[in-house]
Amino acid sequence: DNYIAVLTADHGFSPAPEFSKSLGRNAGRQNVPQTLANVNAALAQKFGEQKLARAFSASGVLLDGGIIAQKKLDHRAVEEETRRVVLLEPGIAAAFTRSELENPSSLPADTPFLAQVRKTWNRERSADVQMLIRNYWLFESRRTFAATHGSPYVQDTTVPILVYGPRWVGAGRVDQAAEVVDIAPTLARFLGVPAPSGSEGKPLPLPAP
């Protein structure tokens, strides 16, 4: 009676691509090193510089800003060419450039996947071209990886939130929409303190004990 325990997860579980293929779905594994090589080949052909794309990180392509600045290339043009190339890959559903993500009005608010990407993209740390994998695909060519996180699809974004604390929480199930960000303001309400300043959620309507 002296504590509350909350159990959740940072992502759900999408079937392995091989299993999805067996069901006739469009599924597969996006080969990351080959994708990066294709991007660099296209950028070299257009801008005359080798390896302008220096790495793949968190479903995105990191461009070499130092070389781009040194050679006085148009960063936005390099971003847009990178996006054009990655969208030719079979497993890529969408891609957004840094310029688009830094300027909320650059794209219609109802652009598919845009809201999800903006919530997870960090200006200081994230990639210059952020990609989204197709449903039932993985950013991983090795079969030893059966699942990962970072997709916007329902099987990956649906997770449990279990709250246990006999003194404060009654038995029951809440079926209305909830988000993981609702946990912090819910716990703050139990503690009788303000929600964290960076909190974006709302208190959950948990059953009374």
TAHU-V133041 format. One line per field, one symbol per residue. phi: phi as a letter, one per 20 degrees, with the letter a starting at -180 (. if undefined). psi: psi as a letter, one per 20 degrees, with the letter a starting at -180 (. if undefined). Layout:
BEGIN
phi: ???
psi: ???
END
This chain:
BEGIN
phi: .dbcdcdbbeaebegggfffffenefbrceffgffffffffffffedmcelfeeadblmbdeeeffffffeleegfffgffffgfffeffeeeabceggffecgefcgfeggmffffffdedgedefecedcffgmdceaeeffeebbcoeeegfeeececdccrgfddefqcddfgbcgffffffffffemcffgfefdecffeffff
psi: jjrppppaqircoqqqhhghhijjqoqapooghhghggghgghhhhijpqlhoirpplkrppqnhghgggjlqoghhgghhgggghiiqhjphqqprggghinhjiqqhjppigggghhipphhhrrhopqpqqpjrqmpipiiohrarjqjqhihioqqopppnhhhprqrpoirprqhiigghghhghikrqqqhjpiaqpqmqqq.
END
